[in-house]
């Protein structure tokens, strides 16, 4: 009897998983794929992988979709407990059976946060996620949709956390903010994620910046431009003229005025 009670307190969901694409790939050739699994489960249906897809114009497209069932546990307050799904993005440089493979990033999401995110049609929530443990600014587009099919329906889902998004090689950054049901946004987490992304961008830019003689470092160049300079450390004076024809300080030009 206790086993039945415990099982009833584990709501069962149908999970729609979509792994759509990977953008901002720094390579122009090769293949990439994604392996995923639920660490808390050993069931065969709780792990899988996308097929390999080629890199085209710095993007990889899979349009992969799977449907599976998953049970989530509740605590004494009916709050759903953590149930993570992990994604590992793998790059295959040569595309062959013996090609060089390397993990270029990971994404880790808590399914409990998505248990109460749905509309009347059970629409899948699609978001872009900045990869963790990664040295590049690629983002993975993932869709998650959860519909309860069994078990106690009086559960409380934890608030959906913000998804950090790092857009483009130009360094334009944005943080998608998804409010929870109470309307809170988690500003502290947003500020922390944004600061980490800014640090990543500065490090990437500095690593690729070739600083020649007489040029500023990357961070100094950026600061100079934002302060009104030209990026070379030369800040123009108001109403400035060509330095070659400006009057030298301390020279009296009264004689010129009296001539002619």
N, C-alpha and C positions, 0 to 999 in steps of 0.2 A: 504493500500500500504506500509506504514511504517513497518507493521508487517512482510510483505513478504520480505522486504529489510533486516530487522534485522535477519530473519530466514536464509536468504541466506548467511549472514555473520557468520553463525554458522556451520562450516563444520561438516558433519556427518560421523562417522567412524564405521566400524565393528570392535569390539574388541574381540580378541581371548585371553582368560584368562586361564592360566594353573597354577595349584598349584601342584607341583610334589612331593616334599618330605621335611622332616625335619631331619637334622642329628645332631650328637653329643648330643643326648638326655641322660641326666644323670641317667635316670631310666631304669630298665630292664623289667618292667611290666606295664600294664595299656594301655590306649588308648588316642589318640589325634586327634583333628580336627581343621579346620580353618574356621572362619566366615569372610566374606568380604562384603563391601558395598561402595557405592559412597556417601559421606556425603552431597553433593550438590543436590542429587536427592531423591525423595520419590517413584520412580517407583519400582514396584515389581521386575522387571528384573535386577535392579541395586543392588541387594543384594542376598546373598546365603551362602552356607556352603558346605564344603566337607563332605563326610561320615566319621564316626569314623574309625580309622585304628589302629591296635595294634602296640606296640613298639616291634621291633625285632632287636636285636643286636645294641641297642642304635640308632635306626633309625625308622622313620615312613614314609611310602610310600602311597601316595594317587593317583597319576596320574589323577588328576581331571582336567576337561576342560569344559569351558563354552564359548558360543558365544553370544554377545549382541551388541546393538548399543548405541552409545553415541555421543552427540553433544558438541563441544567445542566452546567457545566464542573467538572473536578476539578484540583487542583494535584498536585504530585509526592508529597504525603503522602496522597492520596486524599480530601482535605478538599474538600467542595463549595464552589465560589466563589459570591460574592454574585450574586443575580438578583432585582432589585427589581420589585415591582408597586406602582403609584401610583394613588391614588384622589383625585379632586377633587370635593368636594361643592358643588353650585351651587344658589343660591336664585333662583327666578323670582318676583318680587314680584307681578306683574300677571297672570301666567299666559298672556298672549297672545304673538303672534309678535314684537311689539315691546316686550314687557315688560322691565323692568329686571332684569338678571341680575348676580349678584355671587358670587364664590367665597367661601364662608364657612369653609372649612377643607380640610385635606388629611390623608391617611394614607399612609404609605410602609412597606411590609413586605418583608422578605427571604424569598423563597420557599425558599431553601436551608434555612432553619431549620425548615420544615414538611415536608421530604422524608422524615423518619424518624418523623413523628408520625402514627400510625394504629393501628387495632386490627384484629382479624380480619375485620371487615366493611368496612374502609376508611372508617370514620366520619369525617365532616367536623368539624374543630375550629372551634367557633364562639366568638368572643370580642368584647368591646366595646373599641373603641379611641378614646381621646381624640384629637380632631383637632389637627393641628399648624397653625401659621400662622393661628390662629383667636382671635377675641375673645369667643367664647361657650363654654360648657361642654357642648356637645352631644357625644354619643358615637355612633359608627357601629358597628352590629352586622354583622360580616363572618365568613363561614365559608370555610375553606380545607381542601381534602383533596387529597393527592397520592399516586398509586399508580404505581409504576415499571412500565413496559411494555417497556423495551428498554435495552441498554447494560450497562456494568460495574455489578455490584451490590455491589462491595466499597468503597463510598463511606462517608465519615464526614460526617454532617450537623453543622453548628455548633449549639451549644445554643440552645434557644428562649428568647428574651429575654422579660422581663416585659412585660405589657400594662398601661399606666396607664389606670385607669378613674376618672372623676370623676362621681359619682352624684348626681343630683337638684339642684334649686335650693336645697335647704336646706344645701348645703355639706358633705354627708357624703361623705367621700373614702375610697376603698379602692384598694389596689394588688393586682391578681391576680398571684400568684407561681407561675410554672410552672417546676418543677425540671427540669433536663436529666437525661440518662441517668446521669451521675455523681453527681447529687444536689446540685449547687451551685445557689445561688439568686441570686447576683449582688447582694449587699446594697448595694454602693456605688451601682449603677444605680438601685436601688429608692429609696434615700434621696434621690438627686438628683431623680428624677421626682416624688417626694412633695413635696419642697421647692418645685419649680416649680409644682405644682398649688396648693399653699397660697398662694404669692405671687399666682397668677392669681385665686384666690377673694378674697383680701384686696383686690386692686385692683378687682375687679368690685363687691364690696360697698361699698367706699369711693366708687366712682363713682355708685352709686345711692342713697347715704345723704344725705338732706337734713338738714343740721346746723343746727338753729334756735338761737335765743338761749337760753343756759342748758343746752343739751344737750351731751353728749360726742360726740367724733368716733367713727366706727365702731369702730376698733381699740381706743380707750379704753373704749368701752361694753362690748365683749367682755371685755377684761381686768377691768373692774370687776365684771361678773357672775361671772366665774370666781373672783374673789377674795372673793366673798361679798356684793358690793354689789347694788344694785337697778337698775344700768344708767344711773343718773342721777348717780353720783358720791357717793351717800349710803350709807355703810356702817353698818348698825345695830350698836349696842353690845350686848353680852351682857345678857339680861334687861332690855332697854330698855323704857321706858314711853313714853307720849305725851309728846313734848317740851313740850307746853303745861302739863303738870301736874308735871314733874320739878322737884325742889328746886334752886334756883340754888346753885352752889358758893359756899362761904364764909359762908352764912347759918346762924346758930345757931338750931335749932328747939327749944331747951330750954324757952323760954317757953310754946310750944304744949303741951309735955308737962305743964307745971305748971298749966295753965288747966283750968277746969271741975271 
